[in-house]
Amino acid sequence: MKIKSNLNYYILMLGLILIGILLVNCICNPRFVEAAPGNWIDKSKGLSGKYASSIVINPVNNQILYVAMYEKGVFKTTNSAQTWYAINNGLNTPESKQIISLTICSSNPEILYVGTNKAEIYKSIDGGKSWKLSNQGIKPGTVFYTQVFSINIDPTNFSIIYAATSTGIYKSTNGGNSWDRVGSNKTGLNNSFNKCIAINYKNPFILYAASQKGVFKSTNQGKSWFAIGPEGEYVHFISIHPVNHNIIYIGTSKGLFKSSDSGENWVKTGLKSKTSGIFPSVKSIVINPSTPQVIYVGSNLGIFKSTDGGETWKVMKPKKMILLWSSNALTIDFTDPIIIYSAANGFKDKPGGFMWSWTD
C-alpha cells in the first residue's frame, strides 16, 4: 500500500510540474496564445520549405495567391489557399529558390517579380508559369551577398521598378531588364541596408526607403535622398494610407510609428504586448482599403489589429491554444477585406503552419 501511495504522489507531482511549464510558456512567450474570439485557419496544404517569406493576391481574381517559400521557390493557389502547387520553371538553382521578396503588378497581374537572398531578381510575365533572371546591374555585394528585401512597381508606369536591398536602392526603367543603383551614400542615402521601399501613389516621384537609421525620402524618383527620421530606429516596413497619402506608418524593431505630415514628424503608437509590455518588431503592415482606420500588423509577437488608426490595439488570437509563429508578411483580400492572410515560419514538429487565414 505504501508503494502505491508513493507512486500516486509522484504522478501527482509530475502532473503539477507539467502544468507549471505550460503556464510559464503562456506568460513568458507571447506567441503561445490563449483562447479568444476569432480564428486562424492553417492554409498550408501543398506548401514546403524553411519558412514563408512573402505573399501576394491577384488584384483581379482573389482566388489566386502566390507565396514565396524560402529554399523551395514560389507556390500558387487558384482556390483561395485551399491547396498550393510549386511554380518554379526557371528557378533551377538552390540560390534561385532562396526567395525573400515577392510582388505582383497591379495593372497587369500576370507580371510578378521575386528577389532572393543571393543578389538575384527573377521576373514572370505569365502568372508564374515561367521565370527569367532579370538582375543585370544588381551588385553581388562585397562581404555578403546582396539581399533583395523588397520590390515595388510604380503604379503609373509598370516599366519603372524599385528594389530595396542590403546594398542600397536599385531602379529599373525597362521592366527589370537592367538596374541602376540610385540609393547610396553618394545620393544621400547614408544607410544602404534597406528592407523596404514605398511609392507615393498620388505622386510617384516621392519615395520612402526603410533603413537601419530611420526613413529616407526622395522627391525625384530616387536621384537624391534625405533623412526624415525617426532617428536611430531600425525600420523594416513602410505603408502609406490608401486615402490620405500624408499619413505613413512604419514598422520598426521597437514598435509602430505614425506620421500625419509625410514624414515631417513621427509619433510612436501604443502597439505592444499586454503580457510582457514589450514593443514588437513589426515586419508588415496592411490597411483596410475600404475602412482605412482598420490596420493590421505582423510582428515577432504575433498579429495585431487596430480599429482607430493605430491609437489602440488588440492581438488577433485563435480560439484554440496553439503555438502561432512569428508573422513574416501579411496581405489583405482587397475585394473582400475581412479576409487576412499571414505568411509564417511553420511548425517545428509537424507539417504546416506556413500560411494562415483569418476572417474578421
C-alpha positions, -999 to 999 in steps of 0.1 A, spaced: 0 0 0 29 23 8 45 17 -26 12 25 -44 7 57 -23 42 69 -32 36 62 -69 4 82 -68 22 110 -51 49 111 -78 24 110 -106 5 140 -90 38 160 -86 48 152 -122 14 165 -134 17 197 -114 52 203 -129 39 199 -164 10 223 -158 35 248 -143 57 246 -175 27 252 -197 17 282 -176 52 297 -178 52 293 -216 19 311 -218 31 340 -197 67 344 -209 62 336 -246 35 359 -261 34 337 -292 18 309 -271 -16 323 -273 -47 316 -253 -84 311 -262 -101 343 -275 -127 352 -302 -117 348 -338 -98 321 -355 -67 315 -376 -70 286 -401 -40 268 -413 -39 270 -452 -6 253 -458 -17 222 -478 9 216 -505 35 241 -491 70 231 -482 102 250 -473 121 266 -445 95 294 -440 70 315 -459 86 349 -466 61 368 -487 25 366 -501 5 385 -527 -30 383 -540 -40 387 -577 -59 421 -577 -83 409 -604 -90 374 -591 -89 370 -553 -88 332 -556 -53 334 -570 -25 339 -545 13 334 -546 36 327 -517 74 326 -516 88 296 -496 124 301 -487 146 273 -502 116 259 -522 107 287 -545 72 301 -554 39 284 -549 5 293 -563 -31 287 -554 -62 292 -576 -87 282 -549 -82 308 -522 -54 289 -504 -72 256 -501 -43 239 -520 -10 250 -533 14 239 -560 50 248 -569 57 271 -600 94 270 -603 101 267 -640 132 288 -645 141 288 -608 166 260 -614 193 265 -588 192 263 -550 201 301 -549 171 310 -571 148 293 -546 161 313 -516 133 339 -521 127 366 -496 105 391 -516 76 388 -540 55 414 -557 27 414 -583 19 441 -609 -15 458 -600 -21 469 -636 -10 436 -652 -12 407 -626 4 383 -650 37 401 -642 55 390 -610 89 396 -595 108 377 -568 140 387 -550 164 363 -535 190 361 -507 218 359 -533 216 391 -554 190 377 -579 157 391 -592 135 369 -614 105 380 -635 75 362 -647 51 375 -674 28 346 -675 14 344 -639 43 323 -626 44 296 -653 80 305 -661 107 328 -646 136 346 -662 166 361 -644 164 399 -645 192 412 -623 216 429 -647 232 458 -627 225 444 -593 258 443 -574 265 409 -557 279 425 -526 315 426 -513 315 408 -479 280 393 -480 256 387 -509 231 415 -518 197 405 -503 167 417 -523 143 425 -494 115 444 -513 104 451 -548 79 478 -557 63 488 -590 54 523 -600 16 524 -600 15 548 -630 42 530 -651 49 493 -646 82 496 -665 96 515 -635 105 492 -606 124 498 -574 143 472 -553 153 477 -517 184 456 -509 211 452 -484 234 473 -506 210 502 -514 181 511 -536 181 499 -572 158 512 -600 148 498 -634 131 518 -661 127 490 -686 107 464 -668 136 448 -650 159 442 -680 186 463 -663 191 481 -629 209 511 -617 218 519 -581 200 551 -571 202 549 -534 236 550 -518 259 573 -498 266 592 -529 230 602 -534 223 610 -497 211 576 -486 236 573 -457 224 539 -447 222 514 -475 208 484 -457 172 490 -470 145 465 -462 116 483 -478 107 510 -503 73 527 -507 60 548 -535 36 577 -530 6 567 -552 -5 604 -556 29 615 -567 52 586 -577 82 609 -578 81 607 -540 97 576 -525 104 564 -489 132 540 -480 134 520 -448 169 518 -432 187 508 -400 188 546 -392 152 557 -398 134 566 -430 149 583 -461 128 603 -486 133 612 -523 112 637 -542 128 630 -576 123 592 -582 155 583 -563 180 607 -577 187 621 -543 177 613 -507 174 629 -473 167 616 -438 133 623 -422 136 602 -390 127 588 -366 163 590 -357 181 558 -347 151 535 -355 157 502 -374 128 504 -399 116 471 -415 84 482 -433 66 513 -447 29 516 -455 11 547 -470 -25 554 -461 -47 544 -491 -68 576 -489 -46 603 -473 -11 599 -487 3 622 -460 -3 595 -434 26 570 -432 30 540 -409 64 524 -403 72 491 -386 104 491 -366 123 468 -343 107 487 -314 71 490 -325 50 510 -349 54 548 -357 29 571 -375 34 603 -394 5 626 -404 26 650 -424 45 629 -449 73 621 -425 80 656 -410 71 643 -376 66 609 -360 46 595 -331 51 561 -316 18 542 -313 8 522 -283 13 489 -300 29 465 -275 24 431 -259 -1 433 -230 15 403 -212 51 415 -214 49 452 -222 74 447 -250 71 466 -282 71 441 -311 94 441 -341 69 450 -368 76 432 -401 45 441 -422 15 465 -422 -17 463 -441 -45 489 -442 -81 480 -450 -87 500 -482 -125 504 -476 -121 512 -439 -86 528 -435 -90 532 -398 -86 494 -396 -49 484 -396 -32 450 -392 4 445 -383 25 413 -384 53 410 -359 76 387 -339 49 387 -311 20 378 -333 -6 398 -353 -23 429 -340 -53 449 -352 -64 485 -346 -98 499 -355 -89 536 -347 -60 543 -369 -34 530 -346 -45 545 -313 -54 512 -296 -46 476 -305 -58 441 -299 -39 409 -305 -57 386 -330 -57 353 -311 -71 320 -323 -99 302 -305 -77 272 -295 -44 273 -277 -18 268 -304 18 279 -310 13 306 -335 47 315 -350 60 349 -359 43 366 -389 67 374 -417 42 390 -440 6 400 -442 -18 407 -470 -55 416 -472 -80 405 -497 -88 438 -514 -121 426 -529 -132 411 -496 -112 430 -469 -124 409 -440 -100 382 -451 -64 384 -440 -35 361 -449 -3 357 -429 30 341 -440 47 324 -411 76 302 -401 57 269 -399 55 243 -371 88 228 -359 74 193 -351 48 187 -378 39 198 -414 20 230 -419 19 263 -402 33 283 -431 1 300 -442 -28 312 -422 -61 329 -430 -84 350 -407 -119 361 -414 -129 392 -394 
